[in-house]
Amino acid sequence: MAKKSSIEKNKKRERMAKQYAARRSRLKAVADNEDLPMEERFAARLKLAELPRNSSKVRIRNRCEITGRPRATYRKFKLSRIALRDLASTGQIPGMVKSSW
């Protein structure tokens, strides 16, 4: 089980990224538009830099929904490999069976 503070910090980042998504995308569109004057693009970059760092989507860490484990997480299930195996062994994931050869 991961530390509660790490899990909560990641949830806070997800909320902030959602809150600032529209503003961030608008500023990025202005900053990347080469048809606009350089001063206007630079001003957009400065405003983008003033936004909180945790409002950026790339700072969100993929974590297991059950345990909060940050590594070896399957995106499709949002579970770590360990939690996925436990749930599959107990038959709680439809269609997933243990492989054997």
LUMVOVO-216903 format. One record per residue (C-alpha): residue number from 1; residue in one letter; chain; x, y, z. Coordinates in steps of 0.02 Angstrom, whole numbers, plus 50000, padded with zeros to 5 digits. Layout:
<pt num="NUM" residuo="a" cadena="A" c1="X" c2="Y" c3="Z"/>
...
This chain:
<pt num="1" residuo="m" cadena="A" c1="50000" c2="50000" c3="50000"/>
<pt num="2" residuo="a" cadena="A" c1="50067" c2="50169" c3="49949"/>
<pt num="3" residuo="k" cadena="A" c1="50076" c2="50316" c3="50068"/>
<pt num="4" residuo="k" cadena="A" c1="49910" c2="50406" c3="50086"/>
<pt num="5" residuo="s" cadena="A" c1="49995" c2="50573" c3="50056"/>
<pt num="6" residuo="s" cadena="A" c1="50062" c2="50515" c3="49886"/>
<pt num="7" residuo="i" cadena="A" c1="49892" c2="50455" c3="49832"/>
<pt num="8" residuo="e" cadena="A" c1="49807" c2="50616" c3="49888"/>
<pt num="9" residuo="k" cadena="A" c1="49941" c2="50723" c3="49805"/>
<pt num="10" residuo="n" cadena="A" c1="49909" c2="50632" c3="49641"/>
<pt num="11" residuo="k" cadena="A" c1="49721" c2="50657" c3="49658"/>
<pt num="12" residuo="k" cadena="A" c1="49751" c2="50842" c3="49687"/>
<pt num="13" residuo="r" cadena="A" c1="49854" c2="50849" c3="49527"/>
<pt num="14" residuo="e" cadena="A" c1="49713" c2="50765" c3="49431"/>
<pt num="15" residuo="r" cadena="A" c1="49588" c2="50893" c3="49496"/>
<pt num="16" residuo="m" cadena="A" c1="49704" c2="51039" c3="49454"/>
<pt num="17" residuo="a" cadena="A" c1="49740" c2="50972" c3="49279"/>
<pt num="18" residuo="k" cadena="A" c1="49554" c2="50961" c3="49246"/>
<pt num="19" residuo="q" cadena="A" c1="49523" c2="51135" c3="49317"/>
<pt num="20" residuo="y" cadena="A" c1="49659" c2="51220" c3="49213"/>
<pt num="21" residuo="a" cadena="A" c1="49643" c2="51115" c3="49054"/>
<pt num="22" residuo="a" cadena="A" c1="49545" c2="51242" c3="48951"/>
<pt num="23" residuo="r" cadena="A" c1="49654" c2="51390" c3="49002"/>
<pt num="24" residuo="r" cadena="A" c1="49814" c2="51291" c3="48971"/>
<pt num="25" residuo="s" cadena="A" c1="49759" c2="51231" c3="48798"/>
<pt num="26" residuo="r" cadena="A" c1="49706" c2="51408" c3="48748"/>
<pt num="27" residuo="l" cadena="A" c1="49876" c2="51480" c3="48799"/>
<pt num="28" residuo="k" cadena="A" c1="49970" c2="51339" c3="48713"/>
<pt num="29" residuo="a" cadena="A" c1="49873" c2="51370" c3="48551"/>
<pt num="30" residuo="v" cadena="A" c1="49922" c2="51554" c3="48555"/>
<pt num="31" residuo="a" cadena="A" c1="50103" c2="51515" c3="48599"/>
<pt num="32" residuo="d" cadena="A" c1="50121" c2="51388" c3="48458"/>
<pt num="33" residuo="n" cadena="A" c1="50033" c2="51491" c3="48324"/>
<pt num="34" residuo="e" cadena="A" c1="50171" c2="51555" c3="48211"/>
<pt num="35" residuo="d" cadena="A" c1="50055" c2="51677" c3="48122"/>
<pt num="36" residuo="l" cadena="A" c1="50045" c2="51788" c3="48277"/>
<pt num="37" residuo="p" cadena="A" c1="50179" c2="51916" c3="48322"/>
<pt num="38" residuo="m" cadena="A" c1="50324" c2="51859" c3="48428"/>
<pt num="39" residuo="e" cadena="A" c1="50279" c2="51975" c3="48574"/>
<pt num="40" residuo="e" cadena="A" c1="50104" c2="51902" c3="48588"/>
<pt num="41" residuo="r" cadena="A" c1="50171" c2="51724" c3="48583"/>
<pt num="42" residuo="f" cadena="A" c1="50301" c2="51765" c3="48715"/>
<pt num="43" residuo="a" cadena="A" c1="50168" c2="51842" c3="48827"/>
<pt num="44" residuo="a" cadena="A" c1="50066" c2="51682" c3="48812"/>
<pt num="45" residuo="r" cadena="A" c1="50220" c2="51581" c3="48862"/>
<pt num="46" residuo="l" cadena="A" c1="50244" c2="51691" c3="49016"/>
<pt num="47" residuo="k" cadena="A" c1="50062" c2="51669" c3="49067"/>
<pt num="48" residuo="l" cadena="A" c1="50081" c2="51482" c3="49040"/>
<pt num="49" residuo="a" cadena="A" c1="50232" c2="51481" c3="49155"/>
<pt num="50" residuo="e" cadena="A" c1="50131" c2="51572" c3="49290"/>
<pt num="51" residuo="l" cadena="A" c1="50006" c2="51429" c3="49301"/>
<pt num="52" residuo="p" cadena="A" c1="50034" c2="51303" c3="49442"/>
<pt num="53" residuo="r" cadena="A" c1="50153" c2="51163" c3="49396"/>
<pt num="54" residuo="n" cadena="A" c1="50035" c2="51031" c3="49461"/>
<pt num="55" residuo="s" cadena="A" c1="49903" c2="51089" c3="49337"/>
<pt num="56" residuo="s" cadena="A" c1="50003" c2="51008" c3="49198"/>
<pt num="57" residuo="k" cadena="A" c1="49939" c2="50840" c3="49139"/>
<pt num="58" residuo="v" cadena="A" c1="50112" c2="50762" c3="49126"/>
<pt num="59" residuo="r" cadena="A" c1="50137" c2="50772" c3="49315"/>
<pt num="60" residuo="i" cadena="A" c1="49997" c2="50648" c3="49347"/>
<pt num="61" residuo="r" cadena="A" c1="50063" c2="50476" c3="49392"/>
<pt num="62" residuo="n" cadena="A" c1="49969" c2="50319" c3="49341"/>
<pt num="63" residuo="r" cadena="A" c1="49929" c2="50230" c3="49503"/>
<pt num="64" residuo="c" cadena="A" c1="49834" c2="50073" c3="49551"/>
<pt num="65" residuo="e" cadena="A" c1="49656" c2="50113" c3="49603"/>
<pt num="66" residuo="i" cadena="A" c1="49660" c2="49983" c3="49742"/>
<pt num="67" residuo="t" cadena="A" c1="49834" c2="49992" c3="49816"/>
<pt num="68" residuo="g" cadena="A" c1="49903" c2="50157" c3="49750"/>
<pt num="69" residuo="r" cadena="A" c1="50057" c2="50069" c3="49681"/>
<pt num="70" residuo="p" cadena="A" c1="50144" c2="50186" c3="49557"/>
<pt num="71" residuo="r" cadena="A" c1="50238" c2="50056" c3="49455"/>
<pt num="72" residuo="a" cadena="A" c1="50185" c2="49910" c3="49345"/>
<pt num="73" residuo="t" cadena="A" c1="50010" c2="49981" c3="49319"/>
<pt num="74" residuo="y" cadena="A" c1="49900" c2="49923" c3="49175"/>
<pt num="75" residuo="r" cadena="A" c1="49816" c2="50074" c3="49097"/>
<pt num="76" residuo="k" cadena="A" c1="49668" c2="49976" c3="49032"/>
<pt num="77" residuo="f" cadena="A" c1="49618" c2="49913" c3="49205"/>
<pt num="78" residuo="k" cadena="A" c1="49698" c2="50052" c3="49311"/>
<pt num="79" residuo="l" cadena="A" c1="49768" c2="49913" c3="49421"/>
<pt num="80" residuo="s" cadena="A" c1="49942" c2="49858" c3="49467"/>
<pt num="81" residuo="r" cadena="A" c1="50004" c2="49688" c3="49411"/>
<pt num="82" residuo="i" cadena="A" c1="49986" c2="49620" c3="49587"/>
<pt num="83" residuo="a" cadena="A" c1="49807" c2="49680" c3="49614"/>
<pt num="84" residuo="l" cadena="A" c1="49760" c2="49622" c3="49438"/>
<pt num="85" residuo="r" cadena="A" c1="49826" c2="49447" c3="49473"/>
<pt num="86" residuo="d" cadena="A" c1="49734" c2="49436" c3="49640"/>
<pt num="87" residuo="l" cadena="A" c1="49569" c2="49490" c3="49562"/>
<pt num="88" residuo="a" cadena="A" c1="49592" c2="49374" c3="49413"/>
<pt num="89" residuo="s" cadena="A" c1="49631" c2="49226" c3="49527"/>
<pt num="90" residuo="t" cadena="A" c1="49471" c2="49253" c3="49625"/>
<pt num="91" residuo="g" cadena="A" c1="49371" c2="49269" c3="49463"/>
<pt num="92" residuo="q" cadena="A" c1="49320" c2="49450" c3="49486"/>
<pt num="93" residuo="i" cadena="A" c1="49377" c2="49507" c3="49313"/>
<pt num="94" residuo="p" cadena="A" c1="49261" c2="49439" c3="49178"/>
<pt num="95" residuo="g" cadena="A" c1="49346" c2="49342" c3="49039"/>
<pt num="96" residuo="m" cadena="A" c1="49517" c2="49336" c3="49120"/>
<pt num="97" residuo="v" cadena="A" c1="49587" c2="49164" c3="49152"/>
<pt num="98" residuo="k" cadena="A" c1="49753" c2="49104" c3="49215"/>
<pt num="99" residuo="s" cadena="A" c1="49865" c2="49046" c3="49075"/>
<pt num="100" residuo="s" cadena="A" c1="49937" c2="48871" c3="49071"/>
<pt num="101" residuo="w" cadena="A" c1="50039" c2="48775" c3="48944"/>
